[in-house]
Amino acid sequence: MAVEARIRELGSRHSALEDAIQDEMRRPAADDVRLRELKRQKLKLKEEIEGLRSKLH
């Protein structure tokens, strides 16, 4: 199942982005531009995951 493998891969990247967001937020002087970009990437992955899941059902 190639679609399921792709969903797992994207889920892994999504988790890594969440970790990066949390790390950036813990910094005393968090970079707002970096945070915004990380969140944008995370949302894009979430939308792609949801789109692939809808194709499975």
PQR file of N, CA, C, O and H, with PARSE charges and radii, in Angstrom:
ATOM      1  N   MET A   1       0.823  -1.191   0.000 -0.4000 1.5000
ATOM      2  CA  MET A   1       0.000   0.000   0.000 -0.0000 2.0000
ATOM      3  C   MET A   1       0.870   1.258   0.000  0.5500 1.7000
ATOM      4  O   MET A   1       1.314   1.713   1.054 -0.5500 1.4000
ATOM      5  N   ALA A   2       1.100   1.792  -1.138 -0.4000 1.5000
ATOM      6  CA  ALA A   2       1.950   2.967  -1.279 -0.0000 2.0000
ATOM      7  C   ALA A   2       1.355   4.192  -0.582  0.5500 1.7000
ATOM      8  O   ALA A   2       2.084   4.998  -0.003 -0.5500 1.4000
ATOM      9  H   ALA A   2       0.740   1.423  -1.994  0.4000 1.0000
ATOM     10  N   VAL A   3       0.031   4.327  -0.639 -0.4000 1.5000
ATOM     11  CA  VAL A   3      -0.621   5.488  -0.026 -0.0000 2.0000
ATOM     12  C   VAL A   3      -0.426   5.458   1.489  0.5500 1.7000
ATOM     13  O   VAL A   3      -0.141   6.488   2.100 -0.5500 1.4000
ATOM     14  H   VAL A   3      -0.562   3.672  -1.109  0.4000 1.0000
ATOM     15  N   GLU A   4      -0.577   4.294   2.087 -0.4000 1.5000
ATOM     16  CA  GLU A   4      -0.407   4.183   3.534 -0.0000 2.0000
ATOM     17  C   GLU A   4       1.032   4.488   3.948  0.5500 1.7000
ATOM     18  O   GLU A   4       1.262   5.115   4.982 -0.5500 1.4000
ATOM     19  H   GLU A   4      -0.809   3.457   1.591  0.4000 1.0000
ATOM     20  N   ALA A   5       1.989   4.051   3.153 -0.4000 1.5000
ATOM     21  CA  ALA A   5       3.397   4.341   3.441 -0.0000 2.0000
ATOM     22  C   ALA A   5       3.653   5.845   3.335  0.5500 1.7000
ATOM     23  O   ALA A   5       4.385   6.414   4.145 -0.5500 1.4000
ATOM     24  H   ALA A   5       1.802   3.541   2.313  0.4000 1.0000
ATOM     25  N   ARG A   6       3.059   6.472   2.352 -0.4000 1.5000
ATOM     26  CA  ARG A   6       3.214   7.926   2.179 -0.0000 2.0000
ATOM     27  C   ARG A   6       2.600   8.665   3.373  0.5500 1.7000
ATOM     28  O   ARG A   6       3.169   9.646   3.853 -0.5500 1.4000
ATOM     29  H   ARG A   6       2.464   6.009   1.694  0.4000 1.0000
ATOM     30  N   ILE A   7       1.451   8.202   3.850 -0.4000 1.5000
ATOM     31  CA  ILE A   7       0.805   8.818   5.013 -0.0000 2.0000
ATOM     32  C   ILE A   7       1.716   8.694   6.232  0.5500 1.7000
ATOM     33  O   ILE A   7       1.857   9.646   7.000 -0.5500 1.4000
ATOM     34  H   ILE A   7       0.988   7.406   3.460  0.4000 1.0000
ATOM     35  N   ARG A   8       2.330   7.533   6.413 -0.4000 1.5000
ATOM     36  CA  ARG A   8       3.256   7.350   7.545 -0.0000 2.0000
ATOM     37  C   ARG A   8       4.453   8.282   7.424  0.5500 1.7000
ATOM     38  O   ARG A   8       4.877   8.887   8.409 -0.5500 1.4000
ATOM     39  H   ARG A   8       2.215   6.759   5.789  0.4000 1.0000
ATOM     40  N   GLU A   9       4.995   8.396   6.220 -0.4000 1.5000
ATOM     41  CA  GLU A   9       6.144   9.281   5.996 -0.0000 2.0000
ATOM     42  C   GLU A   9       5.770  10.735   6.303  0.5500 1.7000
ATOM     43  O   GLU A   9       6.515  11.445   6.978 -0.5500 1.4000
ATOM     44  H   GLU A   9       4.651   7.904   5.420  0.4000 1.0000
ATOM     45  N   LEU A  10       4.623  11.162   5.806 -0.4000 1.5000
ATOM     46  CA  LEU A  10       4.186  12.536   6.054 -0.0000 2.0000
ATOM     47  C   LEU A  10       3.902  12.759   7.541  0.5500 1.7000
ATOM     48  O   LEU A  10       4.181  13.831   8.079 -0.5500 1.4000
ATOM     49  H   LEU A  10       4.018  10.585   5.258  0.4000 1.0000
ATOM     50  N   GLY A  11       3.345  11.741   8.197 -0.4000 1.5000
ATOM     51  CA  GLY A  11       3.078  11.844   9.632 -0.0000 2.0000
ATOM     52  C   GLY A  11       4.363  12.005  10.423  0.5500 1.7000
ATOM     53  O   GLY A  11       4.409  12.737  11.411 -0.5500 1.4000
ATOM     54  H   GLY A  11       3.118  10.871   7.759  0.4000 1.0000
ATOM     55  N   SER A  12       5.384  11.327   9.991 -0.4000 1.5000
ATOM     56  CA  SER A  12       6.685  11.431  10.642 -0.0000 2.0000
ATOM     57  C   SER A  12       7.257  12.836  10.464  0.5500 1.7000
ATOM     58  O   SER A  12       7.773  13.424  11.415 -0.5500 1.4000
ATOM     59  H   SER A  12       5.346  10.732   9.188  0.4000 1.0000
ATOM     60  N   ARG A  13       7.166  13.367   9.261 -0.4000 1.5000
ATOM     61  CA  ARG A  13       7.642  14.732   9.000 -0.0000 2.0000
ATOM     62  C   ARG A  13       6.815  15.747   9.789  0.5500 1.7000
ATOM     63  O   ARG A  13       7.353  16.737  10.286 -0.5500 1.4000
ATOM     64  H   ARG A  13       6.747  12.889   8.489  0.4000 1.0000
ATOM     65  N   HIS A  14       5.512  15.503   9.902 -0.4000 1.5000
ATOM     66  CA  HIS A  14       4.616  16.377  10.659 -0.0000 2.0000
ATOM     67  C   HIS A  14       5.050  16.424  12.124  0.5500 1.7000
ATOM     68  O   HIS A  14       5.084  17.495  12.731 -0.5500 1.4000
ATOM     69  H   HIS A  14       5.075  14.699   9.498  0.4000 1.0000
ATOM     70  N   SER A  15       5.379  15.266  12.690 -0.4000 1.5000
ATOM     71  CA  SER A  15       5.840  15.194  14.081 -0.0000 2.0000
ATOM     72  C   SER A  15       7.169  15.928  14.262  0.5500 1.7000
ATOM     73  O   SER A  15       7.377  16.615  15.262 -0.5500 1.4000
ATOM     74  H   SER A  15       5.351  14.396  12.198  0.4000 1.0000
ATOM     75  N   ALA A  16       8.059  15.777  13.292 -0.4000 1.5000
ATOM     76  CA  ALA A  16       9.351  16.454  13.368 -0.0000 2.0000
ATOM     77  C   ALA A  16       9.169  17.974  13.329  0.5500 1.7000
ATOM     78  O   ALA A  16       9.878  18.707  14.018 -0.5500 1.4000
ATOM     79  H   ALA A  16       7.891  15.219  12.479  0.4000 1.0000
ATOM     80  N   LEU A  17       8.219  18.438  12.523 -0.4000 1.5000
ATOM     81  CA  LEU A  17       7.942  19.878  12.482 -0.0000 2.0000
ATOM     82  C   LEU A  17       7.365  20.357  13.807  0.5500 1.7000
ATOM     83  O   LEU A  17       7.701  21.445  14.273 -0.5500 1.4000
ATOM     84  H   LEU A  17       7.643  17.842  11.963  0.4000 1.0000
ATOM     85  N   GLU A  18       6.501  19.555  14.414 -0.4000 1.5000
ATOM     86  CA  GLU A  18       5.950  19.917  15.726 -0.0000 2.0000
ATOM     87  C   GLU A  18       7.070  20.045  16.744  0.5500 1.7000
ATOM     88  O   GLU A  18       7.074  20.977  17.549 -0.5500 1.4000
ATOM     89  H   GLU A  18       6.228  18.670  14.036  0.4000 1.0000
ATOM     90  N   ASP A  19       8.013  19.126  16.719 -0.4000 1.5000
ATOM     91  CA  ASP A  19       9.166  19.204  17.628 -0.0000 2.0000
ATOM     92  C   ASP A  19       9.974  20.474  17.380  0.5500 1.7000
ATOM     93  O   ASP A  19      10.396  21.143  18.323 -0.5500 1.4000
ATOM     94  H   ASP A  19       8.010  18.369  16.065  0.4000 1.0000
ATOM     95  N   ALA A  20      10.185  20.801  16.110 -0.4000 1.5000
ATOM     96  CA  ALA A  20      10.946  22.009  15.772 -0.0000 2.0000
ATOM     97  C   ALA A  20      10.211  23.264  16.239  0.5500 1.7000
ATOM     98  O   ALA A  20      10.837  24.218  16.701 -0.5500 1.4000
ATOM     99  H   ALA A  20       9.842  20.258  15.344  0.4000 1.0000
ATOM    100  N   ILE A  21       8.896  23.263  16.118 -0.4000 1.5000
ATOM    101  CA  ILE A  21       8.095  24.399  16.588 -0.0000 2.0000
ATOM    102  C   ILE A  21       8.235  24.545  18.098  0.5500 1.7000
ATOM    103  O   ILE A  21       8.448  25.646  18.604 -0.5500 1.4000
ATOM    104  H   ILE A  21       8.388  22.488  15.742  0.4000 1.0000
ATOM    105  N   GLN A  22       8.115  23.435  18.812 -0.4000 1.5000
ATOM    106  CA  GLN A  22       8.234  23.478  20.269 -0.0000 2.0000
ATOM    107  C   GLN A  22       9.625  23.947  20.693  0.5500 1.7000
ATOM    108  O   GLN A  22       9.755  24.731  21.633 -0.5500 1.4000
ATOM    109  H   GLN A  22       7.941  22.540  18.400  0.4000 1.0000
ATOM    110  N   ASP A  23      10.655  23.472  20.010 -0.4000 1.5000
ATOM    111  CA  ASP A  23      12.027  23.899  20.315 -0.0000 2.0000
ATOM    112  C   ASP A  23      12.182  25.404  20.110  0.5500 1.7000
ATOM    113  O   ASP A  23      12.766  26.099  20.942 -0.5500 1.4000
ATOM    114  H   ASP A  23      10.549  22.835  19.246  0.4000 1.0000
ATOM    115  N   GLU A  24      11.656  25.892  19.003 -0.4000 1.5000
ATOM    116  CA  GLU A  24      11.772  27.322  18.702 -0.0000 2.0000
ATOM    117  C   GLU A  24      11.012  28.160  19.736  0.5500 1.7000
ATOM    118  O   GLU A  24      11.474  29.229  20.134 -0.5500 1.4000
ATOM    119  H   GLU A  24      11.181  25.329  18.328  0.4000 1.0000
ATOM    120  N   MET A  25       9.865  27.677  20.160 -0.4000 1.5000
ATOM    121  CA  MET A  25       9.060  28.423  21.131 -0.0000 2.0000
ATOM    122  C   MET A  25       9.722  28.467  22.509  0.5500 1.7000
ATOM    123  O   MET A  25       9.471  29.385  23.291 -0.5500 1.4000
ATOM    124  H   MET A  25       9.490  26.809  19.837  0.4000 1.0000
ATOM    125  N   ARG A  26      10.563  27.480  22.806 -0.4000 1.5000
ATOM    126  CA  ARG A  26      11.267  27.447  24.095 -0.0000 2.0000
ATOM    127  C   ARG A  26      12.433  28.430  24.155  0.5500 1.7000
ATOM    128  O   ARG A  26      12.909  28.775  25.236 -0.5500 1.4000
ATOM    129  H   ARG A  26      10.767  26.735  22.171  0.4000 1.0000
ATOM    130  N   ARG A  27      12.884  28.873  22.996 -0.4000 1.5000
ATOM    131  CA  ARG A  27      14.016  29.803  22.956 -0.0000 2.0000
ATOM    132  C   ARG A  27      13.597  31.146  23.552  0.5500 1.7000
ATOM    133  O   ARG A  27      12.458  31.574  23.365 -0.5500 1.4000
ATOM    134  H   ARG A  27      12.497  28.593  22.118  0.4000 1.0000
ATOM    135  N   PRO A  28      14.496  31.809  24.259 -0.5600 1.5000
ATOM    136  CA  PRO A  28      14.175  33.113  24.853  0.2800 2.0000
ATOM    137  C   PRO A  28      13.742  34.154  23.821  0.5500 1.7000
ATOM    138  O   PRO A  28      12.847  34.957  24.084 -0.5500 1.4000
ATOM    139  N   ALA A  29      14.366  34.139  22.667 -0.4000 1.5000
ATOM    140  CA  ALA A  29      14.009  35.084  21.606 -0.0000 2.0000
ATOM    141  C   ALA A  29      13.596  34.287  20.366  0.5500 1.7000
ATOM    142  O   ALA A  29      14.336  34.198  19.386 -0.5500 1.4000
ATOM    143  H   ALA A  29      15.093  33.486  22.453  0.4000 1.0000
ATOM    144  N   ALA A  30      12.399  33.716  20.440 -0.4000 1.5000
ATOM    145  CA  ALA A  30      11.918  32.896  19.332 -0.0000 2.0000
ATOM    146  C   ALA A  30      11.823  33.725  18.056  0.5500 1.7000
ATOM    147  O   ALA A  30      11.422  34.889  18.083 -0.5500 1.4000
ATOM    148  H   ALA A  30      11.798  33.789  21.236  0.4000 1.0000
ATOM    149  N   ASP A  31      12.195  33.112  16.952 -0.4000 1.5000
ATOM    150  CA  ASP A  31      12.151  33.762  15.640 -0.0000 2.0000
ATOM    151  C   ASP A  31      10.739  33.606  15.075  0.5500 1.7000
ATOM    152  O   ASP A  31      10.344  32.516  14.660 -0.5500 1.4000
ATOM    153  H   ASP A  31      12.520  32.166  16.931  0.4000 1.0000
ATOM    154  N   ASP A  32       9.990  34.699  15.063 -0.4000 1.5000
ATOM    155  CA  ASP A  32       8.597  34.649  14.599 -0.0000 2.0000
ATOM    156  C   ASP A  32       8.479  34.234  13.139  0.5500 1.7000
ATOM    157  O   ASP A  32       7.534  33.541  12.762 -0.5500 1.4000
ATOM    158  H   ASP A  32      10.311  35.584  15.400  0.4000 1.0000
ATOM    159  N   VAL A  33       9.425  34.652  12.325 -0.4000 1.5000
ATOM    160  CA  VAL A  33       9.388  34.291  10.906 -0.0000 2.0000
ATOM    161  C   VAL A  33       9.592  32.786  10.761  0.5500 1.7000
ATOM    162  O   VAL A  33       8.881  32.129  10.001 -0.5500 1.4000
ATOM    163  H   VAL A  33      10.192  35.215  12.632  0.4000 1.0000
ATOM    164  N   ARG A  34      10.562  32.246  11.487 -0.4000 1.5000
ATOM    165  CA  ARG A  34      10.805  30.793  11.446 -0.0000 2.0000
ATOM    166  C   ARG A  34       9.591  30.024  11.962  0.5500 1.7000
ATOM    167  O   ARG A  34       9.193  29.019  11.373 -0.5500 1.4000
ATOM    168  H   ARG A  34      11.140  32.779  12.105  0.4000 1.0000
ATOM    169  N   LEU A  35       9.004  30.493  13.057 -0.4000 1.5000
ATOM    170  CA  LEU A  35       7.815  29.828  13.601 -0.0000 2.0000
ATOM    171  C   LEU A  35       6.681  29.811  12.583  0.5500 1.7000
ATOM    172  O   LEU A  35       6.031  28.783  12.389 -0.5500 1.4000
ATOM    173  H   LEU A  35       9.327  31.310  13.536  0.4000 1.0000
ATOM    174  N   ARG A  36       6.447  30.931  11.944 -0.4000 1.5000
ATOM    175  CA  ARG A  36       5.373  31.025  10.954 -0.0000 2.0000
ATOM    176  C   ARG A  36       5.625  30.054   9.809  0.5500 1.7000
ATOM    177  O   ARG A  36       4.696  29.392   9.345 -0.5500 1.4000
ATOM    178  H   ARG A  36       6.974  31.765  12.102  0.4000 1.0000
ATOM    179  N   GLU A  37       6.873  29.960   9.346 -0.4000 1.5000
ATOM    180  CA  GLU A  37       7.205  29.054   8.244 -0.0000 2.0000
ATOM    181  C   GLU A  37       7.036  27.585   8.670  0.5500 1.7000
ATOM    182  O   GLU A  37       6.495  26.776   7.917 -0.5500 1.4000
ATOM    183  H   GLU A  37       7.627  30.498   9.723  0.4000 1.0000
ATOM    184  N   LEU A  38       7.497  27.255   9.869 -0.4000 1.5000
ATOM    185  CA  LEU A  38       7.342  25.876  10.359 -0.0000 2.0000
ATOM    186  C   LEU A  38       5.862  25.508  10.468  0.5500 1.7000
ATOM    187  O   LEU A  38       5.459  24.409  10.086 -0.5500 1.4000
ATOM    188  H   LEU A  38       7.936  27.913  10.481  0.4000 1.0000
ATOM    189  N   LYS A  39       5.072  26.419  10.983 -0.4000 1.5000
ATOM    190  CA  LYS A  39       3.629  26.160  11.125 -0.0000 2.0000
ATOM    191  C   LYS A  39       2.953  26.024   9.766  0.5500 1.7000
ATOM    192  O   LYS A  39       2.044  25.212   9.597 -0.5500 1.4000
ATOM    193  H   LYS A  39       5.399  27.311  11.293  0.4000 1.0000
ATOM    194  N   ARG A  40       3.403  26.827   8.792 -0.4000 1.5000
ATOM    195  CA  ARG A  40       2.841  26.735   7.446 -0.0000 2.0000
ATOM    196  C   ARG A  40       3.158  25.368   6.835  0.5500 1.7000
ATOM    197  O   ARG A  40       2.297  24.737   6.221 -0.5500 1.4000
ATOM    198  H   ARG A  40       4.141  27.487   8.929  0.4000 1.0000
ATOM    199  N   GLN A  41       4.397  24.922   7.010 -0.4000 1.5000
ATOM    200  CA  GLN A  41       4.792  23.613   6.488 -0.0000 2.0000
ATOM    201  C   GLN A  41       4.002  22.497   7.161  0.5500 1.7000
ATOM    202  O   GLN A  41       3.572  21.546   6.507 -0.5500 1.4000
ATOM    203  H   GLN A  41       5.096  25.434   7.508  0.4000 1.0000
ATOM    204  N   LYS A  42       3.815  22.621   8.467 -0.4000 1.5000
ATOM    205  CA  LYS A  42       3.079  21.605   9.214 -0.0000 2.0000
ATOM    206  C   LYS A  42       1.626  21.526   8.729  0.5500 1.7000
ATOM    207  O   LYS A  42       1.081  20.436   8.555 -0.5500 1.4000
ATOM    208  H   LYS A  42       4.164  23.394   8.998  0.4000 1.0000
ATOM    209  N   LEU A  43       1.007  22.688   8.514 -0.4000 1.5000
ATOM    210  CA  LEU A  43      -0.369  22.713   8.024 -0.0000 2.0000
ATOM    211  C   LEU A  43      -0.471  22.096   6.633  0.5500 1.7000
ATOM    212  O   LEU A  43      -1.416  21.363   6.340 -0.5500 1.4000
ATOM    213  H   LEU A  43       1.450  23.574   8.655  0.4000 1.0000
ATOM    214  N   LYS A  44       0.500  22.392   5.782 -0.4000 1.5000
ATOM    215  CA  LYS A  44       0.511  21.830   4.430 -0.0000 2.0000
ATOM    216  C   LYS A  44       0.577  20.298   4.490  0.5500 1.7000
ATOM    217  O   LYS A  44      -0.129  19.608   3.754 -0.5500 1.4000
ATOM    218  H   LYS A  44       1.267  22.987   6.020  0.4000 1.0000
ATOM    219  N   LEU A  45       1.429  19.781   5.369 -0.4000 1.5000
ATOM    220  CA  LEU A  45       1.531  18.327   5.526 -0.0000 2.0000
ATOM    221  C   LEU A  45       0.225  17.741   6.044  0.5500 1.7000
ATOM    222  O   LEU A  45      -0.228  16.699   5.571 -0.5500 1.4000
ATOM    223  H   LEU A  45       2.003  20.341   5.967  0.4000 1.0000
ATOM    224  N   LYS A  46      -0.375  18.415   7.016 -0.4000 1.5000
ATOM    225  CA  LYS A  46      -1.644  17.935   7.577 -0.0000 2.0000
ATOM    226  C   LYS A  46      -2.712  17.845   6.487  0.5500 1.7000
ATOM    227  O   LYS A  46      -3.454  16.865   6.411 -0.5500 1.4000
ATOM    228  H   LYS A  46      -0.007  19.261   7.401  0.4000 1.0000
ATOM    229  N   GLU A  47      -2.781  18.879   5.645 -0.4000 1.5000
ATOM    230  CA  GLU A  47      -3.765  18.874   4.561 -0.0000 2.0000
ATOM    231  C   GLU A  47      -3.487  17.746   3.569  0.5500 1.7000
ATOM    232  O   GLU A  47      -4.419  17.114   3.071 -0.5500 1.4000
ATOM    233  H   GLU A  47      -2.178  19.674   5.706  0.4000 1.0000
ATOM    234  N   GLU A  48      -2.217  17.493   3.283 -0.4000 1.5000
ATOM    235  CA  GLU A  48      -1.871  16.408   2.357 -0.0000 2.0000
ATOM    236  C   GLU A  48      -2.238  15.050   2.964  0.5500 1.7000
ATOM    237  O   GLU A  48      -2.760  14.176   2.272 -0.5500 1.4000
ATOM    238  H   GLU A  48      -1.460  18.006   3.688  0.4000 1.0000
ATOM    239  N   ILE A  49      -1.963  14.883   4.247 -0.4000 1.5000
ATOM    240  CA  ILE A  49      -2.310  13.638   4.939 -0.0000 2.0000
ATOM    241  C   ILE A  49      -3.824  13.416   4.890  0.5500 1.7000
ATOM    242  O   ILE A  49      -4.288  12.320   4.572 -0.5500 1.4000
ATOM    243  H   ILE A  49      -1.538  15.593   4.809  0.4000 1.0000
ATOM    244  N   GLU A  50      -4.575  14.447   5.201 -0.4000 1.5000
ATOM    245  CA  GLU A  50      -6.034  14.324   5.196 -0.0000 2.0000
ATOM    246  C   GLU A  50      -6.556  13.990   3.802  0.5500 1.7000
ATOM    247  O   GLU A  50      -7.478  13.187   3.657 -0.5500 1.4000
ATOM    248  H   GLU A  50      -4.199  15.337   5.459  0.4000 1.0000
ATOM    249  N   GLY A  51      -5.968  14.605   2.778 -0.4000 1.5000
ATOM    250  CA  GLY A  51      -6.371  14.311   1.408 -0.0000 2.0000
ATOM    251  C   GLY A  51      -6.105  12.860   1.034  0.5500 1.7000
ATOM    252  O   GLY A  51      -6.933  12.220   0.387 -0.5500 1.4000
ATOM    253  H   GLY A  51      -5.219  15.257   2.896  0.4000 1.0000
ATOM    254  N   LEU A  52      -4.956  12.345   1.440 -0.4000 1.5000
ATOM    255  CA  LEU A  52      -4.637  10.938   1.150 -0.0000 2.0000
ATOM    256  C   LEU A  52      -5.562   9.994   1.919  0.5500 1.7000
ATOM    257  O   LEU A  52      -6.008   8.978   1.385 -0.5500 1.4000
ATOM    258  H   LEU A  52      -4.284  12.865   1.966  0.4000 1.0000
ATOM    259  N   ARG A  53      -5.846  10.337   3.176 -0.4000 1.5000
ATOM    260  CA  ARG A  53      -6.749   9.492   3.963 -0.0000 2.0000
ATOM    261  C   ARG A  53      -8.145   9.448   3.361  0.5500 1.7000
ATOM    262  O   ARG A  53      -8.803   8.408   3.386 -0.5500 1.4000
ATOM    263  H   ARG A  53      -5.483  11.162   3.610  0.4000 1.0000
ATOM    264  N   SER A  54      -8.594  10.560   2.825 -0.4000 1.5000
ATOM    265  CA  SER A  54      -9.943  10.581   2.224 -0.0000 2.0000
ATOM    266  C   SER A  54     -10.006   9.687   0.995  0.5500 1.7000
ATOM    267  O   SER A  54     -11.068   9.162   0.661 -0.5500 1.4000
ATOM    268  H   SER A  54      -8.059  11.405   2.804  0.4000 1.0000
ATOM    269  N   LYS A  55      -8.874   9.512   0.320 -0.4000 1.5000
ATOM    270  CA  LYS A  55      -8.837   8.631  -0.858 -0.0000 2.0000
ATOM    271  C   LYS A  55      -8.903   7.159  -0.466  0.5500 1.7000
ATOM    272  O   LYS A  55      -9.295   6.316  -1.273 -0.5500 1.4000
ATOM    273  H   LYS A  55      -8.011   9.939   0.592  0.4000 1.0000
ATOM    274  N   LEU A  56      -8.522   6.850   0.769 -0.4000 1.5000
ATOM    275  CA  LEU A  56      -8.543   5.469   1.236 -0.0000 2.0000
ATOM    276  C   LEU A  56      -9.953   4.996   1.570  0.5500 1.7000
ATOM    277  O   LEU A  56     -10.230   3.796   1.579 -0.5500 1.4000
ATOM    278  H   LEU A  56      -8.204   7.535   1.425  0.4000 1.0000
ATOM    279  N   HIS A  57     -10.835   5.944   1.844 -0.4000 1.5000
ATOM    280  CA  HIS A  57     -12.192   5.557   2.285 -0.0000 2.0000
ATOM    281  C   HIS A  57     -13.200   5.724   1.205  0.5500 1.7000
ATOM    282  O   HIS A  57     -14.381   5.445   1.413 -0.5500 1.4000
ATOM    283  H   HIS A  57     -10.610   6.918   1.838  0.4000 1.0000
TER
END
